[in-house]
Amino acid sequence: MSIASELISLTADICQQRLLPPVSWLYLPPENPRDPHHKKFGVLVLADGSCGFFYTRLGDNLKQLRDKIDEKQILSTPVLDLAEGYDNANLVKRSLGLGALNAIAQHIFSRSACVLQRDVDPLGQLDLDTSHQVGMVGYFKPLVRMLKDQRVPVTVIEKDEGYLDYDGPVDVTLDVGELKHCDRVLITASTLLNDSLDSVLANCAADTRVALIGPTVGCLPDPFFARGIDVVGGSQVADLRDLKKHMEYGENWGNSVIKYCINKKQYVGAHSLF
């Protein structure tokens, strides 16, 4: 079973006896934001304030989202129905589906305070400073800067050939097989949208410690842990009003969003918790 179908099935099963809040707001980022560091994510918000982020800059995804979705229709569609779109080849439906799965999970997490370790850096749980070689799937500048400061050798796996000419403190390659030489691997959440996570994990050595990180990893983590991922790091909205203001003005999120992680060792499973 694919990650998408597992996530949808698990989420629907957990929510069988729940009345989920309706979708109350849909946000898409501006084409040309005022702040060059503006986040590249959309967000689906439920009536109780639960938020599900989704990535909008894969190919022409943002243009497709703007051209093809009917916001009124989205707001009137049950969030579980939207979530089923994550298992669709259509990138618009897949993006909104992931956002819906993330929003549902955040709604569930809000009713079990013990699940999320807030303000805890998921990378710190991988002991990167003791690593011999860190693999990074997807070029993520803040992580590169951080690892450079720690003087940790890094190999970046990229699909974009433009990064091969990068003259910086990391080795960039298109060959995902290079992950077998890494004892720590950081996987960005873009793999959830381009459907490459399983193939990435297949190239990791059996004893590699792996983190899946990014704002769009807000869903139930069970399928990830079942595939050998050790830590999931996502983002939770702390101040929705403030976030809306930042988003509408095309600004960075500031303190309106906090990071959290879920560690496989301390997670007992969605069915046990919920």
Buried (B, 14 or more C-beta within 10 A) or exposed (E): EEBBEBBBEBBEEBBEEEEBBEBEBBBBBEEEBEEEEBBEBBBBBBEEBBBBBBBBBBEEBBEBBBEEBEEEEBEEBEBBEBBBBBBBEEBBBBBBBBBBBBBBBBBBBBEEEEBBBEEBBBBEBBEBEEBEBBBBBBBBEEBBEBBEEEEBEBBBBBEEEEBEEBEBBBEBBEEBEBBEEBBBBBBBBBBBBBBBBEEBBEBBEEEBBBBBBBBBBBBBBBBBBEBBBBBBBBBBBBBBEBBBEBBEEBBBBEEBBBBBBBBBEEBEEBEEBB
